[in-house]
Amino acid sequence: MNGKKIEPHWWGKTLAGIFAGFFLSIGIVGIFAWLGPDGLTQQITEEQRLWKTQFNMWIITPIWLLILSFVYLFKTSRQAWTWLGGAACTSLIIIAILREML
């Protein structure tokens, strides 16, 4: 086999999944909340707002756990931190831009 093996940096990969994965899941849900159906700037009823808020709140955990379960496929913990941290920062920057634009 010519490719490098996946190295068992369990602690580094787990911490990347926990911390960077959490912020990435928040960013993904935040982007969905701003760009999803009715957005956050539309006038919606109180019942619609309740359902939308609850859905966004509860979907964070499954996304976070999905990221955490796939974090072990990175070759090194440094690569996991780089990709997840970069994606988390990018998603949070996109949310900040959307807040200013909308």
Stockholm file with secondary structure:
# STOCKHOLM 1.0

chainA/1-102         MNGKKIEPHWWGKTLAGIFAGFFLSIGIVGIFAWLGPDGLTQQITEEQRLWKTQFNMWIITPIWLLILSFVYLFKTSRQAWTWLGGAACTSLIIIAILREML
#=GR chainA/1-102 SS CCSCCCCCCHHHHHHIIIIIHHHHHHHHHHHHHHHSTTTTTSCCCHHHHHHHHHHHHHHHHHHHHHHHHHGGGSSSHHHHHHHHHHHHHHHHHHHHHHHHHC
#=GC SS_cons         CCSCCCCCCHHHHHHIIIIIHHHHHHHHHHHHHHHSTTTTTSCCCHHHHHHHHHHHHHHHHHHHHHHHHHGGGSSSHHHHHHHHHHHHHHHHHHHHHHHHHC
//
